[in-house]
Amino acid sequence: MLSWAVTFLIIAIVAAVLGFGGIAGTATGIAKILFVVFLVMFVVSLIFGRRGRV
């Protein structure tokens, strides 16, 4: 999931450098959403991983 977020971030940077503002904005939004989903899944896995060992 994190790799997809980084990929969309790189696409956004390249698109912004080349002057494609709409594509850059869309790719940035997707990267932000994927990063938040990654963080939520990471925190949930930490919580449930600790609970199973006790």
MOPAC internal coordinates of N, CA, C and O (Angstrom, degrees):
PM7 1SCF
backbone

  N    0.0000 0     0.00 0     0.00 0    0    0    0
  C    1.4539 1     0.00 0     0.00 0    1    0    0
  C    1.5275 1   109.88 1     0.00 0    2    1    0
  O    1.2310 1   120.84 1   137.85 1    3    2    1
  N    1.3229 1   116.00 1   -42.15 1    3    2    1
  C    1.4598 1   119.09 1  -179.82 1    5    3    2
  C    1.5241 1   110.96 1   -66.50 1    6    5    3
  O    1.2310 1   120.51 1   145.96 1    7    6    5
  N    1.3179 1   116.63 1   -34.04 1    7    6    5
  C    1.4675 1   119.44 1   179.44 1    9    7    6
  C    1.5310 1   111.03 1   -65.99 1   10    9    7
  O    1.2310 1   120.20 1   144.32 1   11   10    9
  N    1.3250 1   117.23 1   -35.68 1   11   10    9
  C    1.4652 1   120.31 1   176.98 1   13   11   10
  C    1.5231 1   110.15 1   -65.93 1   14   13   11
  O    1.2310 1   120.40 1   139.62 1   15   14   13
  N    1.3442 1   116.85 1   -40.38 1   15   14   13
  C    1.4637 1   120.13 1   178.94 1   17   15   14
  C    1.5215 1   110.58 1   -62.51 1   18   17   15
  O    1.2310 1   120.40 1   137.09 1   19   18   17
  N    1.3262 1   116.85 1   -42.91 1   19   18   17
  C    1.4684 1   120.56 1   178.86 1   21   19   18
  C    1.5250 1   110.48 1   -65.63 1   22   21   19
  O    1.2310 1   120.36 1   140.62 1   23   22   21
  N    1.3325 1   116.91 1   -39.38 1   23   22   21
  C    1.4646 1   120.56 1   178.87 1   25   23   22
  C    1.5227 1   110.99 1   -61.33 1   26   25   23
  O    1.2310 1   120.15 1   133.68 1   27   26   25
  N    1.3246 1   117.32 1   -46.32 1   27   26   25
  C    1.4709 1   119.90 1   179.15 1   29   27   26
  C    1.5223 1   111.37 1   -66.94 1   30   29   27
  O    1.2310 1   120.02 1   147.87 1   31   30   29
  N    1.3283 1   117.56 1   -32.13 1   31   30   29
  C    1.4576 1   120.22 1   176.51 1   33   31   30
  C    1.5250 1   110.88 1   -65.83 1   34   33   31
  O    1.2310 1   120.08 1   138.26 1   35   34   33
  N    1.3232 1   117.45 1   -41.74 1   35   34   33
  C    1.4631 1   121.29 1   177.40 1   37   35   34
  C    1.5273 1   110.76 1   -64.88 1   38   37   35
  O    1.2310 1   120.61 1   138.87 1   39   38   37
  N    1.3277 1   116.45 1   -41.13 1   39   38   37
  C    1.4682 1   120.18 1   176.45 1   41   39   38
  C    1.5277 1   110.15 1   -60.68 1   42   41   39
  O    1.2310 1   120.31 1   139.20 1   43   42   41
  N    1.3204 1   117.01 1   -40.80 1   43   42   41
  C    1.4676 1   120.59 1   179.71 1   45   43   42
  C    1.5205 1   111.07 1   -64.72 1   46   45   43
  O    1.2310 1   120.10 1   138.51 1   47   46   45
  N    1.3209 1   117.41 1   -41.49 1   47   46   45
  C    1.4646 1   120.33 1  -179.79 1   49   47   46
  C    1.5193 1   110.58 1   -65.27 1   50   49   47
  O    1.2310 1   120.14 1   134.54 1   51   50   49
  N    1.3312 1   117.34 1   -45.46 1   51   50   49
  C    1.4638 1   120.86 1   179.38 1   53   51   50
  C    1.5240 1   110.71 1   -63.03 1   54   53   51
  O    1.2310 1   120.38 1   136.94 1   55   54   53
  N    1.3324 1   116.87 1   -43.06 1   55   54   53
  C    1.4653 1   120.01 1   179.89 1   57   55   54
  C    1.5256 1   111.01 1   -64.49 1   58   57   55
  O    1.2310 1   120.15 1   142.50 1   59   58   57
  N    1.3301 1   117.32 1   -37.50 1   59   58   57
  C    1.4646 1   120.13 1   179.29 1   61   59   58
  C    1.5231 1   110.92 1   -67.45 1   62   61   59
  O    1.2310 1   120.49 1   140.36 1   63   62   61
  N    1.3266 1   116.67 1   -39.64 1   63   62   61
  C    1.4633 1   119.77 1   178.88 1   65   63   62
  C    1.5278 1   110.65 1   -64.55 1   66   65   63
  O    1.2310 1   120.60 1   142.30 1   67   66   65
  N    1.3295 1   116.46 1   -37.70 1   67   66   65
  C    1.4572 1   120.40 1  -178.96 1   69   67   66
  C    1.5300 1   113.37 1   -81.79 1   70   69   67
  O    1.2310 1   120.25 1   173.88 1   71   70   69
  N    1.3381 1   117.12 1    -6.12 1   71   70   69
  C    1.4537 1   120.08 1   175.07 1   73   71   70
  C    1.5150 1   115.62 1    94.82 1   74   73   71
  O    1.2310 1   119.65 1  -167.38 1   75   74   73
  N    1.2976 1   118.28 1    12.62 1   75   74   73
  C    1.4673 1   121.53 1   177.98 1   77   75   74
  C    1.5274 1   108.85 1   -93.96 1   78   77   75
  O    1.2310 1   120.89 1   -94.29 1   79   78   77
  N    1.3235 1   115.90 1    85.71 1   79   78   77
  C    1.4596 1   121.02 1  -174.16 1   81   79   78
  C    1.5147 1   114.15 1   -66.17 1   82   81   79
  O    1.2310 1   120.25 1   139.82 1   83   82   81
  N    1.3306 1   117.13 1   -40.18 1   83   82   81
  C    1.4685 1   119.98 1  -178.58 1   85   83   82
  C    1.5122 1   112.15 1   -66.10 1   86   85   83
  O    1.2310 1   120.87 1   136.65 1   87   86   85
  N    1.3140 1   115.94 1   -43.35 1   87   86   85
  C    1.4681 1   120.04 1   179.04 1   89   87   86
  C    1.5189 1   110.05 1   -66.97 1   90   89   87
  O    1.2310 1   120.44 1   140.52 1   91   90   89
  N    1.3269 1   116.77 1   -39.48 1   91   90   89
  C    1.4673 1   120.65 1   179.92 1   93   91   90
  C    1.5294 1   110.85 1   -63.76 1   94   93   91
  O    1.2310 1   120.53 1   137.66 1   95   94   93
  N    1.3196 1   116.58 1   -42.34 1   95   94   93
  C    1.4638 1   119.93 1   179.01 1   97   95   94
  C    1.5097 1   112.47 1   -65.59 1   98   97   95
  O    1.2310 1   120.56 1   139.03 1   99   98   97
  N    1.3182 1   116.53 1   -40.97 1   99   98   97
  C    1.4645 1   120.35 1   179.29 1  101   99   98
  C    1.5244 1   110.90 1   -66.28 1  102  101   99
  O    1.2310 1   120.43 1   135.39 1  103  102  101
  N    1.3220 1   116.78 1   -44.61 1  103  102  101
  C    1.4585 1   120.31 1  -179.91 1  105  103  102
  C    1.5259 1   111.10 1   -64.70 1  106  105  103
  O    1.2310 1   120.36 1   143.23 1  107  106  105
  N    1.3209 1   116.91 1   -36.77 1  107  106  105
  C    1.4650 1   120.39 1   177.31 1  109  107  106
  C    1.5220 1   110.68 1   -64.85 1  110  109  107
  O    1.2310 1   120.16 1   137.16 1  111  110  109
  N    1.3187 1   117.30 1   -42.84 1  111  110  109
  C    1.4700 1   120.71 1   178.10 1  113  111  110
  C    1.5161 1   111.93 1   -62.22 1  114  113  111
  O    1.2310 1   120.31 1   137.31 1  115  114  113
  N    1.3191 1   117.02 1   -42.69 1  115  114  113
  C    1.4598 1   120.60 1   178.52 1  117  115  114
  C    1.5222 1   110.13 1   -64.29 1  118  117  115
  O    1.2310 1   120.26 1   138.42 1  119  118  117
  N    1.3369 1   117.11 1   -41.58 1  119  118  117
  C    1.4645 1   120.78 1   179.39 1  121  119  118
  C    1.5262 1   111.08 1   -62.34 1  122  121  119
  O    1.2310 1   120.28 1   140.05 1  123  122  121
  N    1.3190 1   117.07 1   -39.95 1  123  122  121
  C    1.4653 1   120.53 1   178.75 1  125  123  122
  C    1.5248 1   111.00 1   -64.39 1  126  125  123
  O    1.2310 1   120.71 1   135.25 1  127  126  125
  N    1.3297 1   116.24 1   -44.75 1  127  126  125
  C    1.4621 1   120.53 1  -179.31 1  129  127  126
  C    1.5260 1   110.30 1   -63.18 1  130  129  127
  O    1.2310 1   120.06 1   134.74 1  131  130  129
  N    1.3267 1   117.49 1   -45.26 1  131  130  129
  C    1.4645 1   120.50 1   179.90 1  133  131  130
  C    1.5196 1   111.67 1   -64.21 1  134  133  131
  O    1.2310 1   120.10 1   143.52 1  135  134  133
  N    1.3310 1   117.41 1   -36.48 1  135  134  133
  C    1.4580 1   119.99 1   178.69 1  137  135  134
  C    1.5238 1   111.30 1   -66.56 1  138  137  135
  O    1.2310 1   120.11 1   139.00 1  139  138  137
  N    1.3252 1   117.39 1   -41.00 1  139  138  137
  C    1.4690 1   120.55 1   178.13 1  141  139  138
  C    1.5322 1   110.19 1   -64.99 1  142  141  139
  O    1.2310 1   120.31 1   137.97 1  143  142  141
  N    1.3324 1   117.01 1   -42.03 1  143  142  141
  C    1.4671 1   120.24 1   177.46 1  145  143  142
  C    1.5245 1   110.15 1   -61.81 1  146  145  143
  O    1.2310 1   120.19 1   138.67 1  147  146  145
  N    1.3378 1   117.25 1   -41.33 1  147  146  145
  C    1.4581 1   120.75 1   177.30 1  149  147  146
  C    1.5207 1   110.79 1   -60.33 1  150  149  147
  O    1.2310 1   119.97 1   134.04 1  151  150  149
  N    1.3274 1   117.66 1   -45.96 1  151  150  149
  C    1.4608 1   120.34 1  -179.36 1  153  151  150
  C    1.5233 1   111.97 1   -62.41 1  154  153  151
  O    1.2310 1   120.41 1   137.69 1  155  154  153
  N    1.3232 1   116.83 1   -42.31 1  155  154  153
  C    1.4660 1   120.32 1   179.54 1  157  155  154
  C    1.5301 1   110.29 1   -63.28 1  158  157  155
  O    1.2310 1   120.52 1   135.09 1  159  158  157
  N    1.3253 1   116.61 1   -44.91 1  159  158  157
  C    1.4658 1   119.60 1   179.61 1  161  159  158
  C    1.5279 1   111.12 1   -65.43 1  162  161  159
  O    1.2310 1   119.78 1   144.28 1  163  162  161
  N    1.3234 1   118.03 1   -35.72 1  163  162  161
  C    1.4536 1   121.76 1   178.14 1  165  163  162
  C    1.5261 1   111.32 1   -64.64 1  166  165  163
  O    1.2310 1   120.26 1   134.36 1  167  166  165
  N    1.3247 1   117.10 1   -45.64 1  167  166  165
  C    1.4612 1   121.11 1   179.92 1  169  167  166
  C    1.5282 1   110.43 1   -65.65 1  170  169  167
  O    1.2310 1   120.01 1   137.72 1  171  170  169
  N    1.3264 1   117.58 1   -42.28 1  171  170  169
  C    1.4659 1   121.05 1   178.75 1  173  171  170
  C    1.5257 1   110.35 1   -62.83 1  174  173  171
  O    1.2310 1   119.76 1   138.57 1  175  174  173
  N    1.3256 1   118.07 1   -41.43 1  175  174  173
  C    1.4594 1   119.93 1   179.63 1  177  175  174
  C    1.5244 1   111.06 1   -67.39 1  178  177  175
  O    1.2310 1   120.08 1   145.90 1  179  178  177
  N    1.3266 1   117.46 1   -34.10 1  179  178  177
  C    1.4637 1   119.54 1   175.87 1  181  179  178
  C    1.5231 1   111.33 1   -65.27 1  182  181  179
  O    1.2310 1   120.67 1   136.67 1  183  182  181
  N    1.3217 1   116.33 1   -43.33 1  183  182  181
  C    1.4695 1   120.30 1  -178.15 1  185  183  182
  C    1.5233 1   110.68 1   -66.07 1  186  185  183
  O    1.2310 1   119.97 1   130.96 1  187  186  185
  N    1.3284 1   117.67 1   -49.04 1  187  186  185
  C    1.4559 1   120.35 1  -177.55 1  189  187  186
  C    1.5186 1   111.91 1   -73.58 1  190  189  187
  O    1.2310 1   119.37 1   152.18 1  191  190  189
  N    1.3062 1   118.80 1   -27.82 1  191  190  189
  C    1.4555 1   121.49 1   176.58 1  193  191  190
  C    1.5063 1   111.96 1   -67.26 1  194  193  191
  O    1.2310 1   120.17 1   140.38 1  195  194  193
  N    1.3073 1   117.29 1   -39.62 1  195  194  193
  C    1.4685 1   121.77 1   178.46 1  197  195  194
  C    1.5233 1   110.98 1   -70.63 1  198  197  195
  O    1.2310 1   120.53 1   143.86 1  199  198  197
  N    1.3229 1   116.59 1   -36.14 1  199  198  197
  C    1.4573 1   120.83 1  -175.96 1  201  199  198
  C    1.5249 1   110.77 1   -68.26 1  202  201  199
  O    1.2310 1   119.77 1   146.53 1  203  202  201
  N    1.3184 1   118.05 1   -33.47 1  203  202  201
  C    1.4542 1   121.60 1  -177.22 1  205  203  202
  C    1.5046 1   114.07 1   -71.97 1  206  205  203
  O    1.2310 1   119.43 1   156.76 1  207  206  205
  N    1.3291 1   118.70 1   -23.24 1  207  206  205
  C    1.4519 1   121.80 1  -176.46 1  209  207  206
  C    1.5167 1   113.72 1   -86.64 1  210  209  207
  O    1.2310 1   119.72 1   162.79 1  211  210  209
  N    1.3284 1   118.15 1   -17.21 1  211  210  209
  C    1.4587 1   121.08 1  -175.93 1  213  211  210
  C    1.4783 1   112.88 1   -79.78 1  214  213  211
  O    1.2310 1   120.10 1   180.00 1  215  214  213

